[in-house]
Amino acid sequence: MADTITIRLPEKLQKELECVVKAEKTSKSEIIRDAVTRYLAVKRFQQLRNQVLPFAEARGLLTDEDIFKTVS
C-alpha cells in the first residue's frame, strides 16, 4: 500500500504543475511520482559512478569518451 506524503510548493511551481497536468491529461501525483523516480535514479547513478571512479582512473579511463571507446 502506498503512503501519502504532503508537500508544499511555491505558488509559481503549483501553477506550472497545473498547466502540465491539464496539457498532459494526467495527475499531480503521477507527475510527482515520475519526478521523484527520476531524481532517485540520478542519485543512484551518481553514487555508483563515485564508487567505480577510482577503479576506472586506475585503468586510465578518465572521461566518458574513454569509457565509450573501451566498451565499443
C-alpha positions in Angstrom: 0.0 0.0 0.0 1.3 3.5 -0.9 1.9 6.1 1.8 0.5 9.6 1.5 3.0 12.4 1.5 2.1 16.1 1.8 4.4 18.7 0.1 4.3 22.4 0.0 5.1 24.1 -3.3 5.6 27.8 -4.1 2.6 29.3 -5.9 4.6 29.7 -9.2 5.5 26.0 -9.2 1.9 25.0 -8.4 0.7 27.0 -11.4 3.3 25.4 -13.7 2.3 21.9 -12.3 -1.4 22.6 -13.0 -0.6 23.6 -16.6 1.3 20.4 -17.2 -1.5 18.4 -15.6 -4.0 19.9 -18.0 -1.8 19.7 -21.0 -0.8 16.1 -20.5 -4.2 15.0 -19.0 -2.5 13.3 -16.1 -2.5 13.8 -12.3 -0.3 15.8 -10.0 0.6 12.6 -8.2 1.7 10.9 -11.4 4.0 13.8 -12.3 5.5 14.0 -8.8 6.0 10.2 -8.7 7.8 10.4 -12.0 10.0 13.3 -10.8 10.9 11.5 -7.6 11.7 8.3 -9.5 13.9 10.2 -11.9 15.7 12.0 -9.1 16.4 8.8 -7.2 17.7 7.1 -10.4 20.1 10.0 -10.9 21.3 9.9 -7.3 21.8 6.1 -7.6 23.8 6.6 -10.8 26.0 9.3 -9.2 26.7 7.0 -6.2 27.7 4.1 -8.4 29.8 6.3 -10.5 31.6 7.6 -7.5 32.2 4.0 -6.3 33.8 2.9 -9.6 35.7 6.1 -10.4 38.9 5.1 -8.6 39.0 1.8 -10.5 38.3 3.5 -13.8 41.0 6.1 -13.2 43.5 3.4 -12.3 42.9 1.9 -15.7 43.3 5.2 -17.5 39.6 5.8 -18.1 39.4 9.4 -17.3 36.5 10.7 -19.5 33.2 9.4 -20.7 34.8 9.2 -24.2 37.5 6.8 -22.8 34.8 4.5 -21.5 32.8 4.6 -24.7 35.9 3.7 -26.7 36.6 0.8 -24.4 33.1 -0.5 -24.4 32.6 -0.1 -28.2 
